Amino acid sequence: MDKMKEFFKKLLSTLLVTCVFVYFAYVLIDQEIQLQRLSEEIEQYQVKLDEANMKTEELKETKKIINTDEYIENYAREKLGLVMPYETIFVDASI
């Protein structure tokens, strides 16, 4: 009977150690997956940040030249379709 109790104690302790090991392995793998996902998310935010910084630089450049006559003239020509009073307008009939 003592051998049986001893066997069950060893079996229980082995089972307990195995369960603890499996649990720690599961936690480790789960954390690695989460770290990888977070790293990818950080990469995506870094790309967005870089794009925002580029847009900010473009806007700063535009702000520097926005009140110049050249900028106003180019804007009027491209966006509003305006022309100077002395210019002749030609329309392509083939379009």
N, C-alpha and C positions, 0 to 999 in steps of 0.2 A: 504494500500500500504506500509506503514511503517513496518507493521508486516511481509510482504513478503520480504522486503529488509533485515530486521533483521534476518529472517529465513535463507535467502541465505548467509548472512555474517557468521552466526553461522555454517551453512553447509560447507561453503568454508573454514573457519578456522579449523573445525573438520577434513575435508578432508586433509588440508595442514598438520596438526599435525600428522595425521595417515600416510601420505606419508613420512614425515620426520622420523617417528618412524620405518616404514618398511625399509626405506633406511639405517638407522643406524643398524638395525637388520641384514640386508643383508651384510653390510660391516663387522660387527662383525663376522658373520659366515664365510665369505670369508677369513678373516684374520686368524681365528682359523684353517681353512683348510690349508692355506699356512704355518702357524707355524708348524702344524703337519707334513706336507711334508718336510719342512726344517729340522725338528728334525730327521726324518728318513734319510735324506740325510747326516746329520752330523754323525749319527750312522754308516752309510756305510763308510764314509771317516775315521772314527775312527778305524773301522775294518781294512781298507786298511793300515792305518798308523801303527797299531800294527803289521800287517804282514810284512810291510817294516822294522820295527824296529827289528823284529825277524831275518829277512834275513840279516840285517846289522850286527847283533851280530854273526850270523853264518859265515859271510864273514870275520869278525874280527878274529874269532877263526882260520879260515882257513889261514888267512894271517900270524898268529903267527907261524903256523907249516909248512907252504908251502915249506920252504927250508930245512927241515930236511930229513935225509936219509930214515927214516921210511915212511914218507909221499910219497916221490918219489917212493920208492919200491912198496908201496900199489897202487899207481896210475898206475904204469907200469903193475902190475899184473892184476888189475881190468879193467882198461880202454883199455890198449894196448895189453893185453894177453901175456905179456912177462914172461919168467921164468929165473931163475938163471942157469948158465952153468952146474952146478953139479946136477941139479934136473932132475928126470926122469918124463916124461909126459905119463900119461895113458889116453887112449881114451875109453870111454864107447861105445861099439858097439851096444848096445840095443837102443840107442837114435836115 
